[in-house]
Structure formats: C-alpha cells, structure tokens
C-alpha cells in the first residue's frame, strides 16, 4: 500500500488528513523562483536539471505542500518532435512554425524521451533524491488535444479557429496528429514514471472549449489511449480540464484515478456522482488567495466539507497567480492541513 498521503487519497484509501498541493506551485509568486529566473531564461531552467530541481523543491520547503511537481512545461515535449519553441519576454510560449497541414505532421517525429528529453529524467531523479521520501513526486504532460491546439495555433489566446477548422474540414488529418501526439505522450509519461514520478497528471487545459459531443469524438479517445498504455502499477493518473464542468462525466470514462476540477464545478455534486469510482482534486478559485487569512480558511472549509474526508486531494482550480503573496499560499496550505485533520 502506498504510504504517502497523496497516493493514498488518489486511491481512495484512508488518510489522517487531506493532502494539498498547487498547480504552478513552482512559479513567479515566489521571490526565490524569481531569483533563479533572473539568472536563466525559462527554457534553460527546464533543461538544466540542477535548476529545475531547485525550483521544484522550493514550494515544499517554503510553502509546506504535500507533493512536489517537477519543474518544466507541457510544451517542451514538442521541441524534440520537431517544433521549435520560444518563450518571449512577457509574451508566453510560441511556436514560430506551427503545423499548417498534413506535410507538417509528416515532419513530426515520435522520439525516445531518453534521447530528446533526457534532462527531464535527470531532473526527476535529482528531485527524488533531494525530496528524500518526504512527499511524492508528480510527473505531468499535456493531453494530446491541448498539445495539438498549441502545435496548430502556434500560441495561446487567439481563439481556437484553426484547430476547429481542421476538425470540420479535415478530421482525419487532425486525428493523425492526435494519434502521433498520443504515442509521444505515452512514452514520455512512461519515461517519467521510470525516472521516479510517483503520480502523473495530464493537463487538458483547452478541452473545455469543446462541446461534450466534440470532446467525445476528438479529444477523449486519444487521452484514453494514453492512459490505457501507462505503466501505472501504484502510480495514480490525474486528469485536469480547465472549464470542464460540462465534461465531468466524460472525464470519468477515461480510466483515470483522479478527476481534477476547476473552481466552477460543484465538487460536492461530483463527489456524489463519481466518488465511488474516482478521487477528486481541487478546486479552490486561484483568486481566493487574494483574500484575508480568515476568508481563505472559510473557503478551504467549504471545499473540505463538500469533498469529504477520503478520496480528495486539495488543490487550486487552476494555476496559482504570479501576484499572490506567498504568505497567503502558506495560509491556504496550513488551513487544509489543520482543518482536515482527523483524530
Ligand atoms: O505546476 C508547476 O509548478 C510545474 C510546472 C508547470 C509550468 N507549466 C511552469 C510554467 C506546469 C505543470 C505547467 C503546465 C502548463 N504550461 C499548462 C497546463 C496547465 C495550465 O496552466 O492550464 C499550459 C497551458 C502551459 C503553457 C504555458 N507555459 C503558458 C501559456 C505559459 C505562459 C503563461 C504564464 O503563466 O506566463 C507558460 C509559462 C510557464 N510555465 C511559467 C511557469 C512557471 C512562467 C514562465 C516564467 O517564469 O516566465
């Protein structure tokens, strides 16, 4: 039986209290992260295992979370496949030469992660060593649909016309791309597990832009293909969709262990509907961390009451905002750890 709180919660086993971590917990709200970031650009940090491990562990030591997620980005995986990735100052990630048609899919290669993404394996091994058994280490990947939107759109924030254009005009071409991505995601996550990841989260950030029917047709089959092929003995799989309230029943069909919900979803209702088969993760509004300590504790209590004492991993409903005072993140973590304690 896994010993860590988070692993037990993910498998709906008894816990003394609810475990807690935060998406984007290794990030700009921490002055200590910004100090490392001042010396190296984002991709250099991802590709330098010592730096990646250093910032991965910062929230463990500074905030007191119950899990470490290794520092990287969902998009780094696409680079060795053949898509150049740049992070522009203040502008977020961008692919200067996005996928425009079938010939571009041809030039994407499914690679052995140990070759193209060896820095990830090294960062994970280093994290495991430095964590020294205190908490579990989480791996992650983008889900095929979300990776495809970036590969086709080239960047965030321009709507999803291009990817939907493909869906309506050339669904077979889109499926070819998604299938290739699914194979790469599968080998990437299995590589992370072999390198020390003790649970894995699939981020399908943009799947919330799809209707239920379209999610079922375009995105779900490829996510399910990944999950089916993971070496998951004792390694729980978490699936996250931003804006996925209408997709919760579909998420429960993917074969994952944990459904990660954003803050707009009623976690108590999902507990009633899927709590017998799935653990839940979430789902505090990241903006609640702008509140007073008293207000943060109230919001934490509300979610703990709705989610119940087992099968719950406390988290934010999306990544922590860069302008949140670290003291407020600490107050949230403390509140979960105190208010959920039993006996
Ligand atoms: O959670 C963690 O602490 C682990 C590391 C992690 C990052 N990004 C670090 C990061 C993880 C798991 C991600 C996932 C990710 N990246 C997602 C899925 C989750 C989500 O947020 O919905 C997506 C869509 C991306 C793509 C991405 N990366 C965007 C759109 C941006 C720019 C927006 C922003 O927040 O600046 C990034 C950059 C990024 N990824 C940063 C960090 C800490 C900020 C980079 C910096 O330091 O300048």
Boltz pocket constraint, residues with backbone or C-beta under 6 A from the ligand:
constraints:
  - pocket:
      binder: B
      contacts: [[A, 22], [A, 23], [A, 24], [A, 25], [A, 26], [A, 27], [A, 28], [A, 37], [A, 42], [A, 69], [A, 70], [A, 71], [A, 72], [A, 73], [A, 74], [A, 75], [A, 91], [A, 92], [A, 93], [A, 140], [A, 156], [A, 203], [A, 205], [A, 242], [A, 319]]
      max_distance: 6.0
